[in-house]
Amino acid sequence: MTSVTARTSPQVKVPAPHGVAEEEARRTRPLPLPRARGALSAALLATLTAGPPSADSQARVAALREAAADLVRRDRDALQDEDLQLALTVLYELHHRGVDGVDDAWEWEPGLLAVRQSLERPFEAALRSRAGQPSCEETDAAGVARRLFQLVAADDAPSLARYVAKDADAEQAREYLVLKSLYQLKEADPHTWAIPRLAGAPKAALVEIQTDEYGGGQAGHMHAELFARAMRGAGLDDAYGRYVDAVPVPVLVALNTMSLFGLHRRLRGAIVGHLAAYEMTSSIPSRLYGNGFRRLGHDADTTRYFDEHVEADAVHEQIAGRDLAGRLAEQEPGVRDDILLGAAACLAVEGDVSAFALDRWGRGDSSLLVPLDDSPARPDLGTPAPS
């Protein structure tokens, strides 16, 4: 999702919440140490929290590698395996903001990278199977962009945005924010990994998009900050990763898909295609989400995150499709199939999140593993920070 606000109004300053230093400190903390979801994630968390990597930790890493190999040998669906997906989330988070209680030296520990690689193989294979491999006969930027728009238009995933706009109750709307929070509170970061892997026009296009994602250099305009405001307006805790134990496996899959594509240079086409599809499916849904939160009585500060994207993303979807993805396909014809794969994977996994939530809500259940009322909260949870 992108915005042109920062570029067109560079002198506008957004009022910061009272206690801004405290608020920013909370949101820049590492991912809270999650609860294990199986034997592998339990072994991983125990290994990481026992201290920094050392000669003494090698036996634990070797045991962890065997636990990962054992999980892979069971040949379960990697997109449904909570243990595998949580382990990947934790491993990927070492390259983002880190994990609470885990020494940063683990980020590039060779044995741990081998564990991640062993889990990525079945994950990537399952993603490719889930997304399929769309074909494209076009080789020019306009033709590739046109094909991407066709993929988006043909997507028949259920519309979470339409449900929030018309039917969601207040608690379901809050759950929607929780489902999205693991990514939106670090919005744009996985796609930014592609910048040093591109050159020329595609690189310039990606920088243009990401500049807007990060508020044009103004902290208050960053989309992650605007989403944090929406969470506070809904009475939710906006601390980074706060609800990691509450989100179901489709959310972890969607999050890990971006990290998988973004961290591997060989998949640079896929992360570009993912961003293109993400942008192309932003403008109209954002209008619907904003309308839904207004229907439920929320003010402009809460809905601003969505309102920012309505007009801007109608412009930036063209940049992402033609100048970024299309020009990359022209520049590097060998990555064209991966561009399409990334777009299809984005539509598939984001659609799975929507389908999961709508199914649970349709049965009268929570879409979260831990209902919000049962989730530990900070003392001022019900009082949004003033703005």
C-alpha positions in Angstrom: 0.0 0.0 0.0 1.3 3.4 -0.8 0.5 7.1 -0.4 1.4 10.3 -2.1 0.7 12.5 1.0 4.3 12.9 2.0 5.5 13.9 -1.4 2.7 16.4 -2.1 2.7 18.0 1.4 6.3 17.7 2.6 5.9 20.5 5.2 2.8 19.1 6.9 3.6 17.7 10.4 1.4 15.2 12.0 0.8 15.8 15.7 2.5 13.2 17.8 0.8 11.3 20.6 1.6 12.5 24.1 4.4 10.5 25.5 5.8 10.0 22.0 9.1 8.7 23.2 7.4 6.0 25.3 5.0 5.1 22.4 7.9 4.8 19.9 9.9 2.8 22.4 7.1 0.3 22.7 6.7 -0.1 19.0 10.4 -0.5 18.3 10.8 -3.4 20.7 11.5 -6.9 19.3 8.9 -9.4 18.6 7.6 -10.8 21.9 8.8 -14.3 22.6 5.8 -16.4 21.3 4.4 -19.5 22.7 5.5 -22.7 21.0 3.0 -24.4 18.7 4.7 -27.8 18.5 7.9 -29.7 19.2 10.0 -27.9 16.6 9.1 -24.3 17.7 9.5 -25.4 21.3 13.1 -26.6 20.6 13.8 -23.5 18.6 12.7 -21.1 21.3 14.6 -23.1 24.0 17.8 -22.9 21.8 17.5 -19.2 21.1 16.8 -18.2 24.7 19.6 -20.2 26.3 22.2 -17.6 25.4 24.2 -16.4 22.4 25.7 -19.0 20.0 28.8 -20.7 21.3 30.6 -24.0 21.3 28.2 -25.1 24.1 25.1 -24.4 21.9 26.2 -26.5 19.0 24.7 -29.7 20.4 21.4 -27.9 20.8 21.6 -26.6 17.2 22.3 -30.1 16.0 19.3 -31.4 17.9 17.2 -28.6 16.4 18.3 -29.5 12.9 17.2 -33.1 13.5 13.8 -31.9 14.9 13.4 -29.8 11.7 14.3 -32.8 9.5 11.8 -35.0 11.5 9.0 -32.5 10.9 9.8 -32.3 7.2 9.9 -36.1 6.9 6.3 -36.2 8.1 5.3 -34.6 4.8 2.5 -32.5 6.2 1.0 -29.5 4.3 3.5 -26.8 5.1 0.8 -24.2 4.7 -1.3 -25.8 7.4 1.5 -26.7 9.8 1.5 -24.2 12.7 4.7 -25.6 14.2 6.6 -25.1 10.9 5.1 -21.7 10.2 5.8 -20.3 13.7 9.4 -21.6 13.5 9.8 -19.7 10.2 8.2 -16.6 11.7 10.7 -16.6 14.5 13.7 -17.3 12.2 12.7 -14.6 9.8 12.1 -12.1 12.6 15.8 -12.4 13.4 16.3 -10.4 10.2 13.7 -7.8 11.1 13.6 -6.4 14.6 14.7 -9.5 16.5 13.0 -11.6 19.1 12.7 -10.6 22.8 15.3 -12.4 24.9 17.2 -13.7 21.8 20.8 -12.5 21.2 21.3 -10.8 17.8 24.3 -13.0 17.1 21.9 -15.8 16.2 20.9 -14.0 13.0 23.7 -15.4 10.9 24.6 -18.5 12.9 25.3 -21.1 10.1 23.6 -24.0 11.9 20.4 -21.9 12.4 20.5 -20.9 8.7 20.6 -24.5 7.8 17.5 -25.2 9.9 15.7 -22.3 8.2 16.7 -23.6 4.7 15.4 -27.1 5.5 12.0 -25.5 6.4 11.9 -23.2 3.4 12.2 -26.0 0.9 8.7 -27.6 1.7 7.3 -24.1 2.4 8.3 -22.8 -1.1 7.1 -26.0 -2.8 3.7 -25.7 -1.1 3.5 -22.0 -2.0 4.2 -22.8 -5.6 1.6 -25.5 -5.6 -1.0 -23.2 -4.0 -0.3 -20.3 -6.3 0.1 -22.3 -9.5 2.3 -20.8 -12.3 0.4 -18.3 -14.3 1.6 -17.9 -17.9 2.3 -14.7 -19.8 3.2 -14.4 -23.5 3.9 -10.7 -23.3 7.5 -9.5 -22.9 7.1 -5.7 -22.8 6.4 -3.7 -19.6 2.9 -2.8 -20.6 2.0 -6.4 -21.6 3.3 -7.8 -18.3 1.5 -5.2 -16.3 -1.7 -6.0 -18.2 -1.3 -9.7 -17.4 -0.9 -8.8 -13.7 -4.1 -6.8 -13.7 -5.8 -9.7 -15.4 -4.7 -12.0 -12.6 -6.0 -9.6 -10.0 -9.3 -9.2 -11.8 -9.7 -13.0 -12.0 -9.1 -13.5 -8.3 -12.3 -14.9 -6.7 -11.2 -14.9 -3.0 -14.0 -13.9 -0.6 -13.9 -10.2 0.2 -13.0 -9.4 3.8 -13.2 -5.7 3.0 -16.8 -5.9 1.8 -17.8 -7.8 5.0 -16.1 -5.3 7.2 -17.8 -2.4 5.3 -21.3 -3.8 5.6 -21.6 -6.5 8.2 -18.8 -6.8 10.7 -19.6 -5.9 14.3 -17.2 -4.0 16.5 -15.3 -7.0 17.8 -14.9 -8.5 14.3 -13.5 -5.2 13.1 -11.0 -5.2 16.0 -10.1 -8.8 15.1 -9.4 -7.7 11.5 -6.9 -5.2 12.8 -5.2 -7.9 14.9 -5.0 -10.3 11.9 -3.3 -7.6 9.9 -1.1 -6.2 12.6 1.9 -8.6 12.4 2.7 -7.2 8.9 1.1 -3.7 9.0 3.2 -2.6 12.0 6.3 -3.2 9.9 4.6 -2.4 6.6 6.9 -2.2 3.6 10.0 -3.8 5.2 10.0 -7.2 3.4 9.6 -5.5 0.0 12.4 -3.1 0.8 14.9 -6.0 0.7 14.5 -6.0 -3.1 15.9 -2.5 -3.5 19.6 -3.4 -3.6 18.8 -6.3 -5.9 17.4 -4.1 -8.6 18.8 -1.5 -11.0 17.7 1.3 -13.2 14.0 2.0 -13.8 12.6 -0.9 -11.6 14.8 0.2 -8.7 13.6 3.8 -9.1 10.0 2.7 -9.1 10.4 0.6 -6.0 12.1 3.5 -4.2 9.3 5.8 -5.1 6.7 3.4 -3.7 8.7 2.7 -0.5 9.4 6.4 0.1 5.7 6.9 0.4 5.3 3.8 2.6 7.8 5.3 5.0 6.1 8.7 5.1 8.6 10.6 2.9 10.9 10.9 5.8 8.3 12.0 8.3 7.7 9.5 11.1 4.1 10.4 11.6 3.2 9.7 8.0 4.7 6.2 8.0 2.0 3.7 7.2 3.0 1.5 10.1 2.4 4.5 12.3 -0.9 5.2 10.8 -1.9 1.6 11.3 -0.8 1.9 15.0 -3.2 4.8 15.3 -6.0 2.7 13.9 -5.2 0.0 16.5 -5.2 2.5 19.3 -8.5 4.0 18.1 -10.0 0.6 18.3 -8.8 0.1 21.8 -6.0 -2.4 20.8 -2.4 -2.6 21.9 -0.2 -1.3 19.1 3.1 -2.8 20.4 5.0 -4.5 17.6 4.1 -8.2 17.3 1.8 -7.9 20.4 -0.7 -10.5 19.1 1.6 -13.1 17.7 0.1 -15.8 19.9 -3.4 -14.9 18.8 -3.2 -15.1 15.0 -4.0 -18.3 13.1 -1.7 -20.1 10.7 -2.9 -18.4 7.5 -1.6 -15.1 8.9 1.8 -16.6 9.6 1.9 -18.0 6.1 1.1 -14.6 4.5 3.8 -13.0 6.6 6.4 -15.7 5.9 5.7 -15.5 2.2 6.9 -12.0 2.1 10.0 -12.8 4.1 10.8 -15.8 1.9 10.6 -13.8 -1.3 12.3 -10.8 0.1 15.3 -12.5 1.7 16.4 -14.5 -1.4 18.0 -12.7 -4.3 16.9 -15.6 -6.6 13.3 -14.7 -5.8 13.6 -11.0 -6.4 11.0 -11.4 -9.2 8.6 -13.0 -6.8 8.8 -10.2 -4.2 8.3 -7.6 -6.9 5.3 -9.5 -8.2 4.0 -9.8 -4.7 4.2 -6.1 -4.2 2.5 -5.4 -7.5 -0.5 -7.6 -6.6 -0.6 -6.1 -3.1 -0.8 -2.6 -4.6 -3.3 -3.6 -7.2 -5.7 -4.9 -4.5 -5.4 -2.0 -2.1 -7.4 1.0 -3.3 -11.0 -0.3 -3.4 -10.7 -2.5 -0.3 -9.2 0.4 1.6 -12.3 2.5 0.9 -14.5 -0.3 2.1 -12.5 -0.8 5.3 -12.6 2.9 6.0 -16.4 2.9 5.5 -16.7 -0.1 7.8 -14.9 1.6 10.6 -16.8 4.8 10.1 -20.1 2.8 10.2 -19.0 1.5 13.6 -18.4 5.0 14.9 -14.7 5.5 14.6 -13.2 8.9 13.9 -11.0 10.2 11.1 -7.8 9.5 13.1 -8.7 5.8 13.2 -9.7 5.6 9.6 -6.8 7.7 8.2 -4.7 4.6 7.5 -7.4 3.4 5.1 -8.3 6.8 3.7 -4.6 7.5 2.8 -4.6 4.5 0.4 -7.8 5.1 -1.6 -6.6 7.7 -4.1 -2.9 7.1 -3.8 -2.9 3.4 -4.5 -5.0 3.9 -7.6 -1.9 5.8 -8.9 0.8 3.5 -7.4 -0.7 0.3 -8.7 0.2 1.6 -12.1 3.8 2.3 -11.0 4.1 -1.2 -9.4 2.6 -3.0 -12.4 4.3 -1.2 -15.2 7.4 0.6 -14.0 8.4 -1.9 -11.4 7.2 -5.4 -12.4 6.9 -4.7 -16.1 10.2 -3.0 -16.5 12.0 -5.7 -14.5 10.5 -8.3 -16.8 11.9 -6.3 -19.8 15.3 -5.9 -18.1 15.6 -9.5 -16.8 13.3 -11.8 -18.9 14.4 -14.7 -16.8 12.5 -13.5 -13.8 9.2 -12.9 -15.6 7.7 -16.2 -14.4 8.7 -15.5 -10.8 7.0 -12.0 -11.0 3.8 -13.8 -11.9 4.4 -16.4 -9.3 4.8 -13.7 -6.6 1.6 -12.0 -7.6 -0.4 -15.3 -7.6 1.1 -16.3 -4.3 0.1 -12.9 -2.8 -3.5 -13.3 -4.0 -3.6 -16.9 -2.7 -2.3 -16.5 0.8 -4.0 -13.2 1.4 -7.2 -14.8 0.2 -6.7 -17.7 2.6 -6.6 -15.2 5.5 -9.9 -13.7 4.4 -11.5 -17.1 3.9 -10.4 -18.2 7.3 -11.8 -15.2 9.1 -15.1 -15.1 7.2 -15.6 -18.8 7.8 -15.0 -18.4 11.6 -17.2 -15.3 11.8 -19.9 -17.1 9.8 -20.0 -19.8 12.4 -20.2 -17.3 15.2 -16.6 -17.9 16.4 -13.6 -15.7 16.8 -11.0 -15.6 14.0 -8.3 -15.5 16.7 -6.7 -18.4 18.6 -7.0 -16.3 21.8 -10.1 -14.1 22.0 -9.2 -10.5 22.7 -11.0 -10.6 26.1 -8.7 -13.4 27.2 -5.5 -11.9 25.9 -3.3 -10.2 28.4 -3.4 -6.4 27.9 -1.4 -3.4 28.9 -3.1 -1.4 31.6 -4.4 1.4 29.3 -5.7 -1.0 26.6 -9.1 0.5 26.5 -7.9 4.1 26.3 -6.4 5.1 22.9 -3.4 7.4 23.1 -4.4 11.0 22.4 -3.3 12.4 19.1 
